[in-house]
Amino acid sequence: MDGYRVHRIAEALGARTGWDVDDCLALQLDRRSLPWRELREAVLAAPRDDPRARRAAELLADWD
């Protein structure tokens, strides 16, 4: 995951101004996944013939 966290922080910091202590804490606890953004469509489009694959897709569909 090299660099993804840095890119996520830069994205969040660049999206707005007026950061306070609570905002900074929320950013520290942020769990958004940049790799998931890149993989989401491919994963969710995968065949779901296998019940385990179907369940995995359901879980991943709700992930940010």
Backbone as CSV, one residue per row, in Angstrom:
resi,resn,N_x,N_y,N_z,CA_x,CA_y,CA_z,C_x,C_y,C_z
1,MET,0.812,-1.195,0.000,0.000,0.000,0.000,0.857,1.261,0.000
2,ASP,2.044,1.161,-0.483,2.956,2.299,-0.496,2.306,3.531,-1.104
3,GLY,2.323,4.598,-0.342,1.875,5.876,-0.855,0.382,6.126,-0.803
4,TYR,-0.429,5.099,-0.676,-1.876,5.306,-0.700,-2.341,6.184,0.455
5,ARG,-1.796,5.960,1.630,-2.207,6.748,2.791,-1.822,8.218,2.600
6,VAL,-0.633,8.441,2.094,-0.189,9.817,1.840,-1.110,10.487,0.830
7,HIS,-1.474,9.765,-0.215,-2.356,10.332,-1.239,-3.746,10.613,-0.670
8,ARG,-4.230,9.727,0.189,-5.549,9.938,0.794,-5.535,11.179,1.686
9,ILE,-4.480,11.340,2.480,-4.376,12.511,3.353,-4.289,13.787,2.517
10,ALA,-3.471,13.776,1.474,-3.347,14.946,0.597,-4.685,15.272,-0.060
11,GLU,-5.414,14.250,-0.484,-6.726,14.450,-1.092,-7.672,15.131,-0.101
12,ALA,-7.712,14.622,1.120,-8.606,15.181,2.133,-8.216,16.615,2.490
13,LEU,-6.930,16.854,2.680,-6.475,18.197,3.042,-6.741,19.203,1.931
14,GLY,-6.624,18.771,0.691,-6.840,19.660,-0.439,-8.299,19.914,-0.759
15,ALA,-9.183,19.093,-0.200,-10.601,19.203,-0.525,-11.305,20.328,0.227
16,ARG,-10.664,20.820,1.285,-11.334,21.858,2.071,-10.337,22.641,2.910
17,THR,-10.838,23.688,3.537,-10.024,24.496,4.452,-10.738,24.548,5.798
18,GLY,-10.122,25.229,6.758,-10.777,25.427,8.041,-10.732,24.209,8.950
19,TRP,-9.651,23.487,8.921,-9.518,22.279,9.739,-9.431,22.638,11.219
20,ASP,-10.164,21.890,12.054,-10.032,22.051,13.497,-9.542,20.728,14.094
21,VAL,-9.448,20.669,15.407,-8.912,19.476,16.067,-9.756,18.246,15.745
22,ASP,-11.079,18.373,15.787,-11.951,17.233,15.492,-11.789,16.759,14.051
23,ASP,-11.627,17.691,13.130,-11.411,17.326,11.731,-10.114,16.546,11.569
24,CYS,-9.077,16.997,12.254,-7.780,16.306,12.174,-7.873,14.909,12.760
25,LEU,-8.605,14.768,13.853,-8.804,13.447,14.448,-9.553,12.540,13.477
26,ALA,-10.595,13.067,12.864,-11.351,12.276,11.894,-10.462,11.839,10.735
27,LEU,-9.578,12.704,10.299,-8.662,12.348,9.218,-7.703,11.248,9.659
28,GLN,-7.238,11.328,10.895,-6.354,10.279,11.404,-7.055,8.930,11.436
29,LEU,-8.353,8.938,11.675,-9.120,7.697,11.778,-9.763,7.282,10.457
30,ASP,-9.566,8.078,9.432,-10.149,7.809,8.115,-9.729,6.441,7.598
31,ARG,-10.696,5.681,7.092,-10.403,4.331,6.606,-10.730,4.153,5.129
32,ARG,-10.918,5.247,4.416,-11.200,5.120,2.985,-10.029,4.457,2.291
33,SER,-10.339,3.639,1.332,-9.302,2.874,0.643,-9.168,3.333,-0.805
34,LEU,-8.042,3.939,-1.123,-7.805,4.333,-2.512,-7.636,3.118,-3.418
35,PRO,-6.975,2.046,-2.972,-6.897,0.867,-3.846,-8.290,0.317,-4.182
36,TRP,-9.203,0.383,-3.221,-10.556,-0.112,-3.479,-11.229,0.701,-4.571
37,ARG,-11.013,1.994,-4.605,-11.579,2.813,-5.680,-11.131,2.305,-7.045
38,GLU,-9.881,1.865,-7.114,-9.332,1.387,-8.381,-9.857,-0.002,-8.747
39,LEU,-10.174,-0.808,-7.766,-10.561,-2.200,-8.008,-12.061,-2.449,-7.950
40,ARG,-12.813,-1.534,-7.411,-14.224,-1.749,-7.104,-15.034,-2.295,-8.279
41,GLU,-15.004,-1.627,-9.389,-15.832,-2.045,-10.524,-15.495,-3.455,-10.991
42,ALA,-14.213,-3.773,-11.074,-13.807,-5.109,-11.524,-14.250,-6.183,-10.540
43,VAL,-14.083,-5.918,-9.264,-14.467,-6.907,-8.251,-15.974,-7.112,-8.253
44,LEU,-16.722,-6.033,-8.291,-18.176,-6.150,-8.241,-18.766,-6.728,-9.523
45,ALA,-18.035,-6.661,-10.624,-18.512,-7.225,-11.889,-18.155,-8.702,-12.042
46,ALA,-17.372,-9.242,-11.135,-16.940,-10.645,-11.230,-18.142,-11.577,-11.097
47,PRO,-18.094,-12.744,-11.772,-19.186,-13.715,-11.674,-19.431,-14.122,-10.222
48,ARG,-20.684,-14.390,-9.917,-21.039,-14.738,-8.537,-21.686,-16.113,-8.454
49,ASP,-21.138,-17.056,-9.198,-21.680,-18.410,-9.175,-21.419,-19.103,-7.840
50,ASP,-20.303,-18.806,-7.246,-19.905,-19.406,-5.972,-20.515,-18.588,-4.827
51,PRO,-21.175,-19.243,-3.874,-21.772,-18.501,-2.760,-20.759,-17.654,-1.982
52,ARG,-19.532,-18.138,-1.872,-18.512,-17.364,-1.159,-18.150,-16.108,-1.939
53,ALA,-18.074,-16.223,-3.256,-17.774,-15.055,-4.092,-18.917,-14.050,-4.013
54,ARG,-20.137,-14.555,-4.007,-21.308,-13.684,-3.907,-21.291,-12.925,-2.569
55,ARG,-21.004,-13.636,-1.496,-20.958,-13.002,-0.170,-19.832,-11.963,-0.098
56,ALA,-18.687,-12.306,-0.652,-17.564,-11.366,-0.666,-17.940,-10.095,-1.420
57,ALA,-18.604,-10.251,-2.559,-19.016,-9.084,-3.348,-20.017,-8.231,-2.572
58,GLU,-20.924,-8.869,-1.837,-21.890,-8.123,-1.034,-21.186,-7.301,0.044
59,LEU,-20.223,-7.915,0.706,-19.477,-7.202,1.748,-18.687,-6.037,1.168
60,LEU,-18.054,-6.282,0.036,-17.230,-5.248,-0.580,-18.063,-4.117,-1.178
61,ALA,-19.276,-4.419,-1.614,-20.127,-3.404,-2.233,-20.429,-2.255,-1.274
62,ASP,-20.486,-2.552,0.013,-20.803,-1.527,1.003,-19.582,-0.808,1.544
63,TRP,-18.414,-1.201,1.080,-17.178,-0.601,1.578,-16.942,0.710,0.849
64,ASP,-16.798,1.801,1.564,-16.696,3.145,1.000,-16.536,3.112,-0.478
